[in-house]
Amino acid sequence: MDFSKEFKEQVVDPFVKCYEECKTPNPCIECNKYIKFEILYNKAKELGCDYIATGHYAKVEYSQKYGEYVLKKSNADKKDQTYFLCGISKEILPKVLFPLSEYNTKEIRDIAKDNKIKVAEKSDSQEICFIQDNDYGSFLEKKITNRIKRGNIVLTNGLTIGEHKGLIYYTIGQRKGLGISYKEPLYVIKLNKTKNELIVGTEKELYQNRLYTNKVNFLIDFEKWPEEIYAKIRYRAKIAKAKVKKQDSNLEVIFDEPQRAITAGQSVVFYDEDDIVLGGGKIV
């Protein structure tokens, strides 16, 4: 089935637009939401299929606590992929199978070796599938062309200390590639689209204990959420205790301890104490 048109419209184009808005997107979440677990699922229904199955490290099971099917962390520990599935519809969870849910990555590689599957020794992919050689800059240059402009690199106190080559090349928390020297290490703190300024500061300035999120996908109705939850601000971030306040369709998230490099465009994903995914939304 050729979903290239839908993939461009739902994944690639929003990826580019997000960078233009000085945010850092996560296209894998959009791909799961719109392509695998919406368009593909609808095709499966048309074909009369009862379930769809994917190789994600995740679990779906019935929860007595919530009285419905839930998405839950798998046995893959650090390789668990529920973070990337936070945008899928709760209505399809009873129709999804994750055959790898009870395995870790080593066990899967051992099974692949035993069955002489060629990719058994293949290294884990760390790249976005539609960007060659993980070169974001070259990809975005072709898409955005004449809209990339140089500007000032500015300390948080307003002092200009250098020039950036275009805001699309930077993300919150970045240290390498800034092209400036200073008396102490500097990190990207903020991207100011209005002034076309790259705001930099010390590592201490990267930490915040609060974020706001919109476009929240509730896999468990908010009224059922526990008072204290756990949140993850990016795939490789450690899970952290937090409290949330609902404001219309948005959430205010307050962490027990400050989090490093909270980044607009990324997703924050919420869990309960039993590793059940409560939902997820875009950081604004």
Backbone as CSV, one residue per row, in Angstrom:
resi,resn,N_x,N_y,N_z,CA_x,CA_y,CA_z,C_x,C_y,C_z
1,MET,0.847,-1.192,0.000,0.000,0.000,0.000,0.882,1.242,0.000
2,ASP,0.619,2.144,-0.911,1.442,3.335,-1.068,0.828,4.496,-0.283
3,PHE,1.463,4.838,0.819,1.002,5.954,1.651,1.951,7.150,1.562
4,SER,2.696,7.250,0.477,3.711,8.306,0.378,3.091,9.710,0.411
5,LYS,1.937,9.878,-0.222,1.271,11.184,-0.219,0.851,11.557,1.210
6,GLU,0.215,10.605,1.895,-0.222,10.854,3.262,0.972,11.080,4.196
7,PHE,2.053,10.334,3.954,3.254,10.472,4.781,3.845,11.876,4.638
8,LYS,3.859,12.382,3.414,4.373,13.743,3.186,3.492,14.767,3.895
9,GLU,2.176,14.620,3.747,1.246,15.601,4.298,1.180,15.565,5.826
10,GLN,1.229,14.377,6.413,1.007,14.228,7.856,2.291,14.176,8.678
11,VAL,3.417,13.857,8.043,4.666,13.680,8.792,5.760,14.643,8.333
12,VAL,6.090,14.614,7.046,7.235,15.403,6.555,6.933,16.900,6.563
13,ASP,5.798,17.306,6.002,5.480,18.741,5.943,5.366,19.366,7.335
14,PRO,4.667,18.726,8.291,4.628,19.286,9.648,6.002,19.322,10.317
15,PHE,6.870,18.364,9.987,8.243,18.347,10.502,8.983,19.613,10.086
16,VAL,8.876,19.949,8.805,9.543,21.149,8.279,8.937,22.406,8.889
17,LYS,7.612,22.465,8.956,6.927,23.636,9.514,7.312,23.860,10.971
18,CYS,7.472,22.778,11.706,7.836,22.871,13.120,9.204,23.529,13.275
19,TYR,10.151,23.141,12.440,11.473,23.770,12.492,11.393,25.240,12.105
20,GLU,10.548,25.560,11.141,10.373,26.963,10.757,9.828,27.791,11.913
21,GLU,9.059,27.156,12.776,8.487,27.847,13.943,9.424,27.815,15.150
22,CYS,10.690,27.385,14.901,11.719,27.329,15.960,11.367,26.326,17.052
23,LYS,10.765,25.213,16.649,10.479,24.121,17.562,11.196,22.870,17.069
24,THR,11.264,21.849,17.936,11.953,20.610,17.579,10.941,19.469,17.551
25,PRO,10.557,18.983,16.378,9.480,17.990,16.267,9.947,16.565,16.544
26,ASN,8.968,15.674,16.714,9.234,14.244,16.807,8.357,13.540,15.776
27,PRO,8.862,13.346,14.553,8.025,12.822,13.470,7.574,11.380,13.679
28,CYS,8.311,10.609,14.499,7.909,9.214,14.728,6.552,9.139,15.427
29,ILE,6.295,10.080,16.318,4.996,10.105,17.003,3.881,10.397,16.007
30,GLU,4.136,11.330,15.080,3.124,11.669,14.068,2.903,10.500,13.109
31,CYS,3.972,9.808,12.767,3.852,8.661,11.860,2.989,7.570,12.484
32,ASN,3.242,7.267,13.754,2.421,6.260,14.429,0.964,6.696,14.497
33,LYS,0.750,7.962,14.841,-0.607,8.471,15.015,-1.400,8.435,13.712
34,TYR,-0.819,8.962,12.645,-1.586,9.149,11.409,-1.434,8.015,10.395
35,ILE,-0.252,7.423,10.314,-0.008,6.432,9.265,-0.290,5.016,9.756
36,LYS,0.467,4.558,10.756,0.334,3.159,11.182,-0.993,2.879,11.885
37,PHE,-1.377,3.777,12.800,-2.532,3.472,13.640,-3.772,4.283,13.276
38,GLU,-3.780,4.840,12.074,-5.000,5.453,11.558,-5.232,4.984,10.128
39,ILE,-4.375,5.410,9.202,-4.583,5.042,7.797,-4.432,3.533,7.603
40,LEU,-3.344,2.962,8.141,-3.136,1.516,7.989,-4.230,0.732,8.709
41,TYR,-4.598,1.186,9.892,-5.657,0.501,10.639,-6.977,0.527,9.867
42,ASN,-7.304,1.672,9.276,-8.537,1.770,8.485,-8.499,0.853,7.261
43,LYS,-7.323,0.724,6.639,-7.166,-0.205,5.513,-7.379,-1.644,5.981
44,ALA,-6.854,-1.950,7.162,-7.010,-3.293,7.708,-8.496,-3.610,7.925
45,LYS,-9.239,-2.640,8.425,-10.680,-2.841,8.626,-11.378,-3.086,7.297
46,GLU,-10.981,-2.315,6.262,-11.570,-2.499,4.931,-11.343,-3.924,4.421
47,LEU,-10.190,-4.484,4.770,-9.838,-5.835,4.316,-10.453,-6.925,5.188
48,GLY,-11.175,-6.509,6.235,-11.810,-7.474,7.111,-10.894,-8.061,8.165
49,CYS,-9.763,-7.397,8.429,-8.823,-7.884,9.446,-9.353,-7.587,10.848
50,ASP,-9.064,-8.478,11.776,-9.504,-8.294,13.157,-8.525,-7.455,13.973
51,TYR,-7.244,-7.547,13.636,-6.198,-6.856,14.396,-5.126,-6.323,13.454
52,ILE,-4.339,-5.349,13.977,-3.078,-5.020,13.335,-1.982,-5.297,14.366
53,ALA,-0.806,-5.680,13.882,0.320,-5.975,14.766,1.546,-5.221,14.275
54,THR,2.340,-4.694,15.207,3.594,-4.032,14.850,4.698,-4.511,15.788
55,GLY,5.924,-4.198,15.425,7.078,-4.624,16.206,7.501,-3.648,17.283
56,HIS,6.614,-2.784,17.716,6.958,-1.867,18.802,7.132,-2.629,20.122
57,TYR,8.052,-2.130,20.945,8.172,-2.649,22.309,7.148,-1.912,23.172
58,ALA,5.985,-2.518,23.325,4.878,-1.924,24.075,3.889,-3.030,24.402
59,LYS,2.965,-2.749,25.329,1.940,-3.713,25.702,0.563,-3.087,25.577
60,VAL,-0.416,-3.903,25.227,-1.822,-3.539,25.369,-2.470,-4.622,26.212
61,GLU,-3.143,-4.216,27.272,-3.839,-5.192,28.113,-5.058,-4.548,28.749
62,TYR,-5.953,-5.389,29.237,-7.143,-4.861,29.905,-6.797,-4.519,31.346
63,SER,-7.166,-3.325,31.768,-6.872,-2.859,33.119,-8.135,-2.893,33.975
64,GLN,-8.079,-3.650,35.058,-9.197,-3.666,35.997,-9.318,-2.309,36.697
65,LYS,-8.176,-1.668,36.914,-8.167,-0.382,37.612,-8.948,0.681,36.846
66,TYR,-8.772,0.716,35.519,-9.430,1.744,34.712,-10.665,1.227,33.979
67,GLY,-10.844,-0.101,33.965,-12.011,-0.675,33.318,-11.998,-0.571,31.805
68,GLU,-10.805,-0.603,31.210,-10.676,-0.505,29.753,-9.301,-1.011,29.322
69,TYR,-9.137,-1.142,27.996,-7.828,-1.520,27.473,-6.872,-0.337,27.582
70,VAL,-5.613,-0.648,27.935,-4.632,0.408,28.164,-3.338,0.096,27.422
71,LEU,-2.574,1.145,27.178,-1.225,1.031,26.638,-0.265,1.050,27.816
72,LYS,0.671,0.111,27.824,1.537,-0.050,28.986,2.968,-0.317,28.537
73,LYS,3.920,0.062,29.382,5.326,-0.194,29.070,5.580,-1.687,28.884
74,SER,6.520,-1.989,27.976,6.890,-3.373,27.705,8.016,-3.817,28.639
75,ASN,8.558,-4.996,28.371,9.677,-5.508,29.163,11.030,-5.051,28.625
76,ALA,11.033,-4.146,27.664,12.289,-3.740,27.012,13.032,-2.635,27.745
77,ASP,12.516,-2.207,28.885,13.189,-1.220,29.732,13.522,0.041,28.932
78,LYS,14.811,0.368,28.777,15.212,1.610,28.119,14.817,1.658,26.643
79,LYS,14.551,0.515,26.040,14.153,0.467,24.627,12.625,0.461,24.460
80,ASP,11.904,0.573,25.565,10.438,0.635,25.477,10.024,1.781,24.560
81,GLN,8.974,1.554,23.764,8.582,2.539,22.756,7.198,3.142,22.978
82,THR,6.663,3.024,24.184,5.353,3.626,24.432,5.381,5.143,24.248
83,TYR,6.537,5.772,24.467,6.647,7.220,24.259,6.188,7.595,22.849
84,PHE,6.582,6.799,21.865,6.262,7.105,20.466,4.811,6.782,20.099
85,LEU,4.100,6.126,21.000,2.724,5.711,20.714,1.689,6.551,21.441
86,CYS,2.138,7.642,22.068,1.235,8.430,22.918,0.116,9.112,22.146
87,GLY,0.241,9.221,20.826,-0.764,9.936,20.046,-1.843,9.067,19.436
88,ILE,-1.753,7.757,19.603,-2.730,6.898,18.931,-4.077,6.940,19.661
89,SER,-5.121,6.603,18.948,-6.471,6.664,19.511,-6.708,5.513,20.494
90,LYS,-7.310,5.824,21.636,-7.598,4.791,22.637,-8.614,3.782,22.121
91,GLU,-9.447,4.197,21.159,-10.496,3.311,20.649,-9.926,2.095,19.916
92,ILE,-8.704,2.228,19.370,-8.172,1.093,18.603,-7.310,0.157,19.444
93,LEU,-7.046,0.508,20.707,-6.167,-0.329,21.537,-6.618,-1.793,21.606
94,PRO,-7.928,-2.084,21.708,-8.329,-3.499,21.753,-8.021,-4.259,20.463
95,LYS,-7.722,-3.535,19.386,-7.482,-4.147,18.080,-6.010,-4.136,17.685
96,VAL,-5.119,-3.868,18.649,-3.677,-3.788,18.376,-2.947,-4.901,19.110
97,LEU,-2.017,-5.552,18.393,-1.167,-6.588,18.983,0.293,-6.141,18.940
98,PHE,0.989,-6.326,20.045,2.428,-6.051,20.116,3.139,-7.347,20.514
99,PRO,3.529,-8.169,19.543,4.129,-9.476,19.842,5.443,-9.404,20.631
100,LEU,6.116,-8.259,20.618,7.394,-8.153,21.322,7.248,-7.685,22.768
101,SER,6.032,-7.551,23.245,5.784,-6.896,24.532,6.482,-7.554,25.711
102,GLU,6.649,-8.875,25.678,7.231,-9.588,26.821,8.729,-9.818,26.670
103,TYR,9.330,-9.279,25.612,10.748,-9.508,25.350,11.561,-8.235,25.553
104,ASN,12.873,-8.414,25.763,13.783,-7.268,25.659,14.533,-7.385,24.343
105,THR,15.312,-6.365,24.005,15.950,-6.338,22.681,16.974,-7.454,22.502
106,LYS,17.673,-7.837,23.569,18.657,-8.925,23.455,17.968,-10.231,23.112
107,GLU,16.847,-10.495,23.763,16.120,-11.737,23.488,15.641,-11.787,22.041
108,ILE,15.192,-10.650,21.514,14.731,-10.602,20.126,15.901,-10.841,19.168
109,ARG,17.056,-10.247,19.478,18.244,-10.470,18.630,18.663,-11.943,18.674
110,ASP,18.563,-12.560,19.844,18.925,-13.980,19.950,17.977,-14.846,19.126
111,ILE,16.686,-14.528,19.155,15.711,-15.260,18.337,16.034,-15.084,16.851
112,ALA,16.395,-13.844,16.481,16.744,-13.574,15.075,17.983,-14.372,14.655
113,LYS,18.984,-14.445,15.540,20.203,-15.223,15.234,19.868,-16.704,15.066
114,ASP,19.064,-17.223,15.988,18.702,-18.636,15.932,17.976,-18.983,14.639
115,ASN,17.253,-18.002,14.096,16.497,-18.224,12.855,17.216,-17.697,11.621
116,LYS,18.515,-17.335,11.832,19.385,-16.888,10.729,18.781,-15.730,9.935
117,ILE,18.181,-14.786,10.678,17.634,-13.578,10.049,18.765,-12.568,9.913
118,LYS,18.953,-12.038,8.738,20.133,-11.227,8.414,20.318,-10.012,9.312
119,VAL,19.222,-9.391,9.727,19.340,-8.139,10.482,19.607,-8.375,11.975
120,ALA,19.886,-9.614,12.365,20.108,-9.922,13.785,21.235,-9.094,14.386
121,GLU,22.251,-8.783,13.572,23.414,-8.024,14.068,23.348,-6.548,13.692
122,LYS,22.280,-6.134,13.032,22.180,-4.739,12.585,22.078,-3.808,13.790
123,SER,22.818,-2.706,13.744,22.801,-1.764,14.863,21.452,-1.060,14.940
124,ASP,21.090,-0.626,16.151,19.829,0.082,16.334,19.832,1.388,15.553
125,SER,18.732,1.684,14.908,18.628,2.933,14.161,18.387,4.098,15.119
126,GLN,19.175,5.158,14.950,18.995,6.363,15.751,18.510,7.524,14.888
127,GLU,18.229,7.235,13.619,17.957,8.297,12.658,16.488,8.341,12.265
128,ILE,16.089,9.475,11.700,14.745,9.633,11.149,14.751,9.054,9.736
129,CYS,13.778,8.248,9.416,13.824,7.431,8.202,13.901,8.246,6.913
130,PHE,13.323,9.449,6.897,13.297,10.207,5.639,14.441,11.220,5.521
131,ILE,15.399,11.179,6.449,16.553,12.082,6.387,17.820,11.258,6.225
132,GLN,18.500,11.437,5.108,19.706,10.671,4.823,20.864,11.124,5.705
133,ASP,21.626,10.129,6.213,22.843,10.383,7.005,22.589,11.267,8.224
134,ASN,21.348,11.314,8.673,20.990,12.107,9.853,21.344,13.592,9.695
135,ASP,21.364,14.053,8.435,21.756,15.441,8.133,20.502,16.316,8.041
136,TYR,20.045,16.795,9.201,18.845,17.623,9.259,19.022,18.902,8.451
137,GLY,20.216,19.509,8.594,20.471,20.794,7.951,20.258,20.753,6.453
138,SER,20.884,19.769,5.782,20.764,19.661,4.321,19.317,19.415,3.903
139,PHE,18.619,18.575,4.669,17.218,18.283,4.352,16.373,19.548,4.449
140,LEU,16.537,20.296,5.528,15.729,21.498,5.741,16.099,22.607,4.763
141,GLU,17.375,22.690,4.424,17.807,23.706,3.447,17.056,23.557,2.128
142,LYS,16.859,22.313,1.693,16.158,22.069,0.433,14.678,22.419,0.524
143,LYS,14.109,22.254,1.715,12.682,22.502,1.893,12.365,23.972,2.154
144,ILE,13.256,24.643,2.888,12.979,26.018,3.316,13.655,27.042,2.401
145,THR,14.705,26.648,1.722,15.475,27.455,0.747,15.825,28.851,1.251
146,ASN,15.161,29.885,0.740,15.582,31.268,0.988,15.142,31.841,2.335
147,ARG,14.493,31.044,3.160,13.958,31.583,4.412,14.891,31.385,5.605
148,ILE,16.101,30.889,5.366,17.073,30.707,6.450,17.946,31.961,6.526
149,LYS,17.951,32.606,7.681,18.692,33.867,7.830,19.637,33.808,9.026
150,ARG,20.812,34.409,8.845,21.771,34.528,9.939,21.266,35.573,10.932
151,GLY,21.740,35.466,12.175,21.320,36.423,13.197,22.270,36.405,14.375
152,ASN,21.920,37.123,15.416,22.801,37.267,16.574,22.656,36.114,17.559
153,ILE,23.804,35.763,18.169,23.813,34.880,19.333,23.907,35.783,20.553
154,VAL,22.945,35.633,21.465,22.803,36.581,22.574,22.750,35.834,23.912
155,LEU,23.470,36.347,24.903,23.377,35.806,26.249,22.012,36.143,26.856
156,THR,21.647,35.449,27.900,20.351,35.703,28.532,20.260,37.108,29.127
157,ASN,21.405,37.766,29.334,21.386,39.156,29.840,21.312,40.181,28.708
158,GLY,21.219,39.700,27.435,21.069,40.599,26.294,22.342,40.928,25.557
159,LEU,23.493,40.479,26.047,24.772,40.787,25.409,24.974,39.923,24.163
160,THR,25.265,40.558,23.026,25.535,39.835,21.780,26.980,39.342,21.782
161,ILE,27.157,38.027,21.529,28.517,37.468,21.575,28.903,36.721,20.298
162,GLY,28.039,36.736,19.301,28.377,36.029,18.071,27.244,36.046,17.081
163,GLU,27.384,35.218,16.038,26.384,35.159,14.975,26.028,33.706,14.693
164,HIS,24.739,33.426,14.585,24.303,32.071,14.226,24.047,31.992,12.722
165,LYS,24.023,30.774,12.198,23.891,30.586,10.746,22.447,30.350,10.294
166,GLY,21.512,30.405,11.231,20.104,30.146,10.921,19.506,29.319,12.042
167,LEU,18.344,29.705,12.565,17.798,29.064,13.759,17.411,27.601,13.554
168,ILE,17.207,27.195,12.306,16.818,25.793,12.064,17.922,24.816,12.454
169,TYR,19.151,25.296,12.584,20.280,24.408,12.870,20.477,24.146,14.367
170,TYR,19.595,24.679,15.218,19.829,24.608,16.660,18.598,24.074,17.388
171,THR,18.862,23.524,18.573,17.781,23.055,19.427,18.128,23.315,20.883
172,ILE,17.130,23.334,21.737,17.337,23.619,23.157,18.287,22.586,23.769
173,GLY,19.270,23.077,24.541,20.227,22.191,25.194,21.480,21.916,24.395
174,GLN,21.514,22.354,23.136,22.673,22.114,22.278,23.891,22.880,22.777
175,ARG,25.036,22.216,22.756,26.292,22.855,23.149,27.277,22.918,21.982
176,LYS,27.396,21.822,21.254,28.358,21.756,20.148,27.846,22.527,18.935
177,GLY,28.769,23.027,18.148,28.420,23.667,16.887,27.931,25.088,16.987
178,LEU,28.122,25.738,18.147,27.664,27.121,18.290,28.639,28.110,17.662
179,GLY,29.900,27.711,17.523,30.885,28.574,16.864,31.269,29.795,17.665
180,ILE,31.206,29.699,18.985,31.585,30.824,19.845,32.488,30.313,20.971
181,SER,33.312,31.218,21.488,34.139,30.885,22.649,33.734,31.805,23.795
182,TYR,33.753,31.247,25.004,33.326,32.005,26.164,34.049,31.451,27.389
183,LYS,33.981,32.171,28.486,34.714,31.794,29.695,34.181,30.521,30.340
184,GLU,32.961,30.107,29.979,32.373,28.867,30.485,31.508,28.253,29.396
185,PRO,31.215,26.954,29.496,30.398,26.300,28.465,29.022,26.960,28.342
186,LEU,28.575,27.138,27.103,27.274,27.738,26.845,26.374,26.746,26.094
187,TYR,25.081,26.861,26.352,24.090,25.975,25.753,22.961,26.819,25.167
188,VAL,22.255,26.255,24.188,21.087,26.946,23.638,19.969,26.918,24.678
189,ILE,19.489,28.094,25.058,18.424,28.226,26.049,17.078,28.472,25.375
190,LYS,17.101,29.254,24.287,15.854,29.640,23.637,16.133,30.067,22.203
191,LEU,15.153,29.884,21.321,15.219,30.388,19.951,14.158,31.466,19.808
192,ASN,14.593,32.701,19.592,13.672,33.828,19.477,13.391,34.080,17.997
193,LYS,12.258,33.560,17.526,11.921,33.687,16.110,11.667,35.138,15.728
194,THR,11.005,35.898,16.591,10.645,37.292,16.286,11.878,38.135,15.994
195,LYS,12.908,37.992,16.823,14.133,38.782,16.655,15.224,38.020,15.900
196,ASN,14.928,36.768,15.507,15.918,35.907,14.861,17.191,35.822,15.705
197,GLU,17.012,35.615,17.015,18.139,35.538,17.936,18.249,34.142,18.541
198,LEU,19.480,33.693,18.721,19.764,32.452,19.418,20.214,32.819,20.832
199,ILE,19.387,32.463,21.825,19.676,32.815,23.215,20.467,31.677,23.854
200,VAL,21.627,32.008,24.422,22.481,30.994,25.040,22.749,31.346,26.497
201,GLY,23.112,30.333,27.269,23.397,30.561,28.682,24.088,29.357,29.290
202,THR,24.231,29.363,30.592,24.900,28.277,31.295,23.976,27.075,31.434
203,GLU,24.549,25.939,31.778,23.740,24.726,31.924,22.666,24.908,32.994
204,LYS,22.989,25.640,34.041,22.021,25.865,35.112,20.753,26.528,34.584
205,GLU,20.898,27.354,33.555,19.755,28.071,33.003,18.865,27.179,32.139
206,LEU,19.307,25.952,31.873,18.514,25.022,31.074,17.386,24.377,31.872
207,TYR,17.453,24.455,33.202,16.525,23.705,34.048,15.267,24.506,34.363
208,GLN,14.115,23.824,34.208,12.816,24.414,34.542,11.959,23.349,35.238
209,ASN,11.050,23.790,36.070,10.200,22.806,36.758,8.754,22.832,36.274
210,ARG,8.527,23.525,35.151,7.147,23.670,34.675,7.121,23.695,33.148
211,LEU,6.071,23.108,32.582,5.853,23.211,31.144,4.359,23.234,30.872
212,TYR,4.014,23.623,29.646,2.625,23.633,29.202,2.525,22.789,27.941
213,THR,1.430,22.093,27.818,1.258,21.223,26.666,-0.148,21.388,26.088
214,ASN,-0.236,21.250,24.775,-1.548,21.292,24.128,-1.713,20.068,23.236
215,LYS,-2.834,19.992,22.550,-3.146,18.851,21.685,-2.955,17.543,22.444
216,VAL,-3.453,17.509,23.660,-3.261,16.329,24.512,-4.160,15.184,24.037
217,ASN,-3.574,14.009,23.904,-4.326,12.801,23.587,-4.483,12.009,24.882
218,PHE,-5.710,11.913,25.365,-5.973,11.237,26.630,-6.267,9.754,26.374
219,LEU,-5.320,8.894,26.706,-5.549,7.455,26.596,-6.340,6.949,27.799
220,ILE,-6.261,7.674,28.906,-7.116,7.475,30.066,-7.807,8.810,30.349
221,ASP,-9.117,8.803,30.539,-9.841,10.048,30.811,-9.182,10.793,31.972
222,PHE,-9.034,12.100,31.822,-8.287,12.881,32.808,-8.879,12.745,34.214
223,GLU,-10.183,12.585,34.304,-10.843,12.467,35.603,-10.367,11.233,36.379
224,LYS,-9.793,10.269,35.665,-9.303,9.042,36.313,-7.814,9.110,36.664
225,TRP,-7.138,10.181,36.260,-5.700,10.271,36.517,-5.430,10.360,38.020
226,PRO,-4.371,9.725,38.502,-3.983,9.912,39.905,-3.458,11.329,40.124
227,GLU,-3.448,11.752,41.379,-2.987,13.112,41.682,-1.524,13.302,41.322
228,GLU,-0.721,12.291,41.610,0.698,12.367,41.250,0.971,11.399,40.114
229,ILE,1.570,11.918,39.059,1.845,11.091,37.883,3.345,11.160,37.573
230,TYR,3.726,10.475,36.512,5.118,10.488,36.052,5.127,10.987,34.611
231,ALA,6.089,11.838,34.302,6.138,12.437,32.966,7.517,12.271,32.351
232,LYS,7.531,12.172,31.032,8.764,12.019,30.265,8.777,13.079,29.182
233,ILE,9.798,13.965,29.180,9.785,15.116,28.270,10.449,14.840,26.925
234,ARG,11.131,13.717,26.801,11.653,13.255,25.517,11.949,11.770,25.656
235,TYR,12.176,11.107,24.536,12.315,9.649,24.567,13.426,9.198,25.503
236,ARG,14.568,9.866,25.456,15.721,9.431,26.243,15.796,10.094,27.622
237,ALA,14.819,10.895,27.960,14.816,11.535,29.277,14.370,10.545,30.347
238,LYS,14.841,10.770,31.569,14.381,9.961,32.684,12.952,10.370,33.048
239,ILE,12.182,9.399,33.449,10.821,9.682,33.871,10.873,10.445,35.198
240,ALA,9.954,11.403,35.386,10.027,12.277,36.557,8.651,12.473,37.177
241,LYS,8.607,12.570,38.504,7.349,12.807,39.203,6.832,14.207,38.911
242,ALA,5.528,14.321,38.771,4.933,15.616,38.455,3.469,15.640,38.871
243,LYS,2.933,16.844,38.882,1.496,17.047,39.063,1.000,17.831,37.854
244,VAL,-0.254,17.626,37.501,-0.789,18.314,36.333,-2.087,19.030,36.683
245,LYS,-2.273,20.173,36.004,-3.522,20.924,36.125,-4.113,21.070,34.728
246,LYS,-5.400,20.765,34.605,-6.040,20.870,33.299,-6.571,22.275,33.094
247,GLN,-6.270,22.832,31.921,-6.767,24.148,31.544,-7.414,24.013,30.168
248,ASP,-8.713,23.843,30.142,-9.435,23.524,28.902,-8.881,22.225,28.325
249,SER,-8.356,22.268,27.105,-7.787,21.054,26.508,-6.277,20.982,26.710
250,ASN,-5.730,21.921,27.476,-4.293,21.967,27.713,-3.965,21.523,29.140
251,LEU,-2.686,21.233,29.367,-2.234,20.854,30.693,-1.057,21.713,31.132
252,GLU,-1.049,22.066,32.408,0.129,22.654,33.035,0.779,21.534,33.844
253,VAL,2.066,21.322,33.617,2.794,20.235,34.263,3.840,20.836,35.192
254,ILE,3.779,20.446,36.471,4.707,20.968,37.473,5.508,19.795,38.030
255,PHE,6.814,19.823,37.816,7.684,18.724,38.222,8.161,18.891,39.662
256,ASP,8.365,17.774,40.345,8.931,17.815,41.692,10.357,18.364,41.656
257,GLU,11.095,18.006,40.598,12.465,18.483,40.424,12.609,19.093,39.036
258,PRO,13.389,20.186,38.899,13.562,20.835,37.596,14.081,19.866,36.539
259,GLN,13.585,20.042,35.310,13.972,19.191,34.185,14.883,19.952,33.221
260,ARG,15.826,19.227,32.642,16.822,19.835,31.758,16.310,19.928,30.320
261,ALA,16.412,21.116,29.744,16.159,21.354,28.317,14.755,20.946,27.877
262,ILE,13.738,21.466,28.550,12.362,21.290,28.083,12.231,21.993,26.732
263,THR,11.752,21.279,25.723,11.850,21.759,24.341,10.492,21.806,23.654
264,ALA,10.101,22.981,23.193,8.851,23.145,22.444,8.888,22.302,21.172
265,GLY,7.770,21.645,20.880,7.685,20.783,19.707,7.814,19.314,20.048
266,GLN,8.578,19.019,21.114,8.672,17.639,21.587,7.374,17.263,22.306
267,SER,7.229,15.995,22.583,6.040,15.538,23.301,6.382,15.200,24.746
268,VAL,5.450,15.472,25.631,5.556,15.002,27.006,4.525,13.890,27.163
269,VAL,4.970,12.771,27.734,4.113,11.595,27.863,3.946,11.277,29.343
270,PHE,2.716,10.928,29.722,2.367,10.744,31.125,2.083,9.280,31.439
271,TYR,2.564,8.833,32.601,2.391,7.454,33.064,1.859,7.454,34.497
272,ASP,1.228,6.342,34.881,0.898,6.176,36.300,1.940,5.268,36.944
273,GLU,1.755,4.936,38.209,2.750,4.150,38.936,2.851,2.713,38.438
274,ASP,1.880,2.274,37.642,1.892,0.921,37.092,2.390,0.877,35.650
275,ASP,3.034,1.949,35.209,3.597,2.043,33.852,2.542,2.079,32.756
276,ILE,1.329,2.466,33.105,0.266,2.640,32.114,0.350,4.058,31.550
277,VAL,0.234,4.179,30.218,0.295,5.492,29.578,-1.042,6.189,29.754
278,LEU,-1.005,7.339,30.410,-2.217,8.126,30.643,-2.564,9.006,29.448
279,GLY,-1.529,9.436,28.715,-1.728,10.296,27.555,-0.443,11.004,27.206
280,GLY,-0.544,11.925,26.257,0.632,12.682,25.836,0.210,13.886,25.019
281,GLY,1.069,14.912,24.996,0.757,16.121,24.238,2.021,16.862,23.829
282,LYS,1.836,17.854,22.976,2.954,18.659,22.485,3.342,19.732,23.505
283,ILE,4.624,19.876,23.737,5.134,20.937,24.596,5.099,22.253,23.817
284,VAL,4.589,23.309,24.456,4.485,24.606,23.774,5.409,25.619,24.438
